[in-house]
Amino acid sequence: MPVFTSPDELRAAISQELGPGEWLEITQKRIDLFAEATDDFQWIHVDSERAAGGPFGKTIAHGFLTLSLVPKLTRDYYSVSGHRMTVNYGLNKVRFVSPVPVGARLRGRSTIVEVLDVNDAVQVTLRTTIELEGTDRPACIVDGVTRVYF
């Protein structure tokens, strides 16, 4: 697993593929807990009986649940060390490409697309594809922006 210890090492890794990580199963319990945390109880996520007759044949994960798993899905295959702090700066682009049915397995795969000097930090844009096991289309593609203070 690459461990980046300086801005120069991050810059040298631009376009390098990182990952894939380990598979993570999406359980109904995880979906229900996310619904509780966000007050999003739409039936396609939490009502198994109704969802069985719906467009996906079973419940599906919230798109934002899938997105929120990016830190979990990426920490298996890279890290940054020797820094004072890392701050999530935002997202440039997010696409929810495919629904994630309950019981599906996800994993991440990433590429560093940009490293910029910003004040006393480096701003890293990481494009992460969240793969959906057994399909050609990913669940989600996101360009996340992080500021790393060395």
Contacts in CASP RR format, 6 or more apart in sequence:
PFRMAT RR
TARGET T0000
AUTHOR 0000-0000-0000
METHOD contacts of the structure
MODEL  1
MPVFTSPDELRAAISQELGPGEWLEITQKRIDLFAEATDDFQWIHVDSER
AAGGPFGKTIAHGFLTLSLVPKLTRDYYSVSGHRMTVNYGLNKVRFVSPV
PVGARLRGRSTIVEVLDVNDAVQVTLRTTIELEGTDRPACIVDGVTRVYF
1 76 0 8 1.000
1 77 0 8 1.000
1 78 0 8 1.000
1 79 0 8 1.000
2 13 0 8 1.000
2 16 0 8 1.000
2 18 0 8 1.000
2 77 0 8 1.000
2 78 0 8 1.000
2 79 0 8 1.000
3 78 0 8 1.000
3 79 0 8 1.000
3 80 0 8 1.000
3 81 0 8 1.000
4 10 0 8 1.000
4 13 0 8 1.000
4 78 0 8 1.000
4 79 0 8 1.000
4 80 0 8 1.000
4 81 0 8 1.000
5 80 0 8 1.000
5 81 0 8 1.000
5 82 0 8 1.000
6 150 0 8 1.000
7 115 0 8 1.000
7 117 0 8 1.000
7 122 0 8 1.000
7 148 0 8 1.000
7 150 0 8 1.000
10 80 0 8 1.000
10 112 0 8 1.000
10 115 0 8 1.000
10 122 0 8 1.000
10 124 0 8 1.000
10 148 0 8 1.000
11 115 0 8 1.000
13 112 0 8 1.000
14 112 0 8 1.000
14 113 0 8 1.000
14 114 0 8 1.000
14 115 0 8 1.000
15 111 0 8 1.000
15 112 0 8 1.000
15 113 0 8 1.000
16 111 0 8 1.000
16 112 0 8 1.000
17 109 0 8 1.000
17 110 0 8 1.000
17 111 0 8 1.000
18 74 0 8 1.000
18 77 0 8 1.000
18 78 0 8 1.000
18 109 0 8 1.000
18 110 0 8 1.000
18 111 0 8 1.000
18 112 0 8 1.000
19 76 0 8 1.000
19 77 0 8 1.000
19 78 0 8 1.000
19 108 0 8 1.000
19 109 0 8 1.000
19 110 0 8 1.000
20 77 0 8 1.000
20 107 0 8 1.000
20 108 0 8 1.000
20 109 0 8 1.000
20 131 0 8 1.000
21 73 0 8 1.000
21 74 0 8 1.000
21 76 0 8 1.000
21 77 0 8 1.000
21 107 0 8 1.000
21 108 0 8 1.000
21 109 0 8 1.000
22 76 0 8 1.000
22 107 0 8 1.000
23 105 0 8 1.000
23 106 0 8 1.000
23 107 0 8 1.000
23 133 0 8 1.000
24 69 0 8 1.000
24 72 0 8 1.000
24 73 0 8 1.000
24 105 0 8 1.000
24 106 0 8 1.000
24 107 0 8 1.000
25 103 0 8 1.000
25 104 0 8 1.000
25 105 0 8 1.000
26 61 0 8 1.000
26 65 0 8 1.000
26 100 0 8 1.000
26 101 0 8 1.000
26 102 0 8 1.000
26 103 0 8 1.000
26 104 0 8 1.000
26 105 0 8 1.000
26 106 0 8 1.000
27 102 0 8 1.000
27 103 0 8 1.000
28 48 0 8 1.000
28 59 0 8 1.000
28 102 0 8 1.000
28 103 0 8 1.000
30 61 0 8 1.000
30 65 0 8 1.000
31 45 0 8 1.000
31 46 0 8 1.000
31 59 0 8 1.000
31 61 0 8 1.000
31 62 0 8 1.000
31 65 0 8 1.000
31 102 0 8 1.000
32 46 0 8 1.000
34 40 0 8 1.000
34 45 0 8 1.000
34 61 0 8 1.000
34 62 0 8 1.000
34 64 0 8 1.000
34 65 0 8 1.000
34 68 0 8 1.000
35 41 0 8 1.000
35 45 0 8 1.000
35 46 0 8 1.000
35 62 0 8 1.000
38 62 0 8 1.000
38 64 0 8 1.000
40 62 0 8 1.000
40 64 0 8 1.000
43 50 0 8 1.000
43 51 0 8 1.000
44 51 0 8 1.000
44 54 0 8 1.000
44 55 0 8 1.000
44 56 0 8 1.000
44 59 0 8 1.000
44 60 0 8 1.000
45 51 0 8 1.000
45 59 0 8 1.000
45 60 0 8 1.000
45 61 0 8 1.000
45 62 0 8 1.000
46 59 0 8 1.000
47 59 0 8 1.000
48 58 0 8 1.000
48 59 0 8 1.000
48 102 0 8 1.000
51 57 0 8 1.000
51 58 0 8 1.000
51 59 0 8 1.000
51 60 0 8 1.000
52 58 0 8 1.000
56 99 0 8 1.000
56 101 0 8 1.000
57 101 0 8 1.000
58 101 0 8 1.000
58 102 0 8 1.000
59 101 0 8 1.000
59 102 0 8 1.000
60 99 0 8 1.000
60 100 0 8 1.000
60 101 0 8 1.000
60 102 0 8 1.000
61 99 0 8 1.000
61 100 0 8 1.000
61 101 0 8 1.000
61 102 0 8 1.000
61 104 0 8 1.000
63 96 0 8 1.000
63 100 0 8 1.000
63 140 0 8 1.000
65 100 0 8 1.000
66 96 0 8 1.000
66 100 0 8 1.000
66 106 0 8 1.000
66 130 0 8 1.000
66 139 0 8 1.000
66 140 0 8 1.000
67 94 0 8 1.000
67 96 0 8 1.000
67 140 0 8 1.000
67 142 0 8 1.000
69 106 0 8 1.000
69 130 0 8 1.000
70 108 0 8 1.000
70 128 0 8 1.000
70 130 0 8 1.000
70 142 0 8 1.000
70 144 0 8 1.000
73 106 0 8 1.000
73 107 0 8 1.000
73 108 0 8 1.000
73 128 0 8 1.000
73 130 0 8 1.000
74 108 0 8 1.000
74 110 0 8 1.000
74 126 0 8 1.000
74 128 0 8 1.000
77 108 0 8 1.000
77 110 0 8 1.000
78 110 0 8 1.000
80 86 0 8 1.000
80 148 0 8 1.000
82 150 0 8 1.000
83 148 0 8 1.000
83 149 0 8 1.000
83 150 0 8 1.000
84 149 0 8 1.000
84 150 0 8 1.000
85 148 0 8 1.000
85 149 0 8 1.000
86 146 0 8 1.000
86 147 0 8 1.000
86 148 0 8 1.000
86 149 0 8 1.000
87 121 0 8 1.000
87 146 0 8 1.000
87 147 0 8 1.000
87 149 0 8 1.000
88 144 0 8 1.000
88 145 0 8 1.000
88 146 0 8 1.000
89 123 0 8 1.000
89 144 0 8 1.000
89 145 0 8 1.000
89 146 0 8 1.000
89 147 0 8 1.000
90 144 0 8 1.000
90 145 0 8 1.000
91 142 0 8 1.000
91 143 0 8 1.000
91 144 0 8 1.000
91 145 0 8 1.000
92 125 0 8 1.000
92 143 0 8 1.000
92 144 0 8 1.000
92 145 0 8 1.000
93 141 0 8 1.000
93 142 0 8 1.000
93 143 0 8 1.000
94 140 0 8 1.000
94 141 0 8 1.000
94 142 0 8 1.000
94 143 0 8 1.000
95 140 0 8 1.000
95 141 0 8 1.000
95 142 0 8 1.000
96 139 0 8 1.000
96 140 0 8 1.000
97 137 0 8 1.000
97 138 0 8 1.000
97 139 0 8 1.000
97 140 0 8 1.000
97 141 0 8 1.000
98 132 0 8 1.000
98 135 0 8 1.000
98 137 0 8 1.000
98 138 0 8 1.000
98 139 0 8 1.000
99 139 0 8 1.000
100 106 0 8 1.000
100 132 0 8 1.000
100 139 0 8 1.000
104 132 0 8 1.000
104 133 0 8 1.000
104 139 0 8 1.000
105 132 0 8 1.000
105 133 0 8 1.000
106 130 0 8 1.000
106 131 0 8 1.000
106 132 0 8 1.000
106 133 0 8 1.000
106 139 0 8 1.000
107 130 0 8 1.000
107 131 0 8 1.000
107 133 0 8 1.000
108 128 0 8 1.000
108 129 0 8 1.000
108 130 0 8 1.000
108 131 0 8 1.000
109 128 0 8 1.000
109 129 0 8 1.000
109 131 0 8 1.000
110 126 0 8 1.000
110 127 0 8 1.000
110 128 0 8 1.000
110 129 0 8 1.000
111 126 0 8 1.000
111 127 0 8 1.000
112 124 0 8 1.000
112 125 0 8 1.000
112 126 0 8 1.000
112 127 0 8 1.000
113 125 0 8 1.000
113 126 0 8 1.000
113 127 0 8 1.000
113 143 0 8 1.000
114 123 0 8 1.000
114 124 0 8 1.000
114 125 0 8 1.000
115 122 0 8 1.000
115 123 0 8 1.000
115 124 0 8 1.000
115 125 0 8 1.000
116 122 0 8 1.000
116 123 0 8 1.000
117 123 0 8 1.000
118 147 0 8 1.000
120 149 0 8 1.000
121 147 0 8 1.000
121 148 0 8 1.000
121 149 0 8 1.000
121 150 0 8 1.000
122 147 0 8 1.000
122 148 0 8 1.000
122 150 0 8 1.000
123 145 0 8 1.000
123 146 0 8 1.000
123 147 0 8 1.000
123 148 0 8 1.000
124 145 0 8 1.000
124 146 0 8 1.000
124 147 0 8 1.000
124 148 0 8 1.000
125 143 0 8 1.000
125 144 0 8 1.000
125 145 0 8 1.000
126 143 0 8 1.000
126 144 0 8 1.000
126 145 0 8 1.000
126 146 0 8 1.000
127 141 0 8 1.000
127 142 0 8 1.000
127 143 0 8 1.000
127 144 0 8 1.000
128 140 0 8 1.000
128 141 0 8 1.000
128 142 0 8 1.000
128 143 0 8 1.000
128 144 0 8 1.000
129 138 0 8 1.000
129 140 0 8 1.000
129 141 0 8 1.000
130 138 0 8 1.000
130 139 0 8 1.000
130 140 0 8 1.000
130 141 0 8 1.000
130 142 0 8 1.000
131 138 0 8 1.000
131 139 0 8 1.000
132 138 0 8 1.000
132 139 0 8 1.000
END
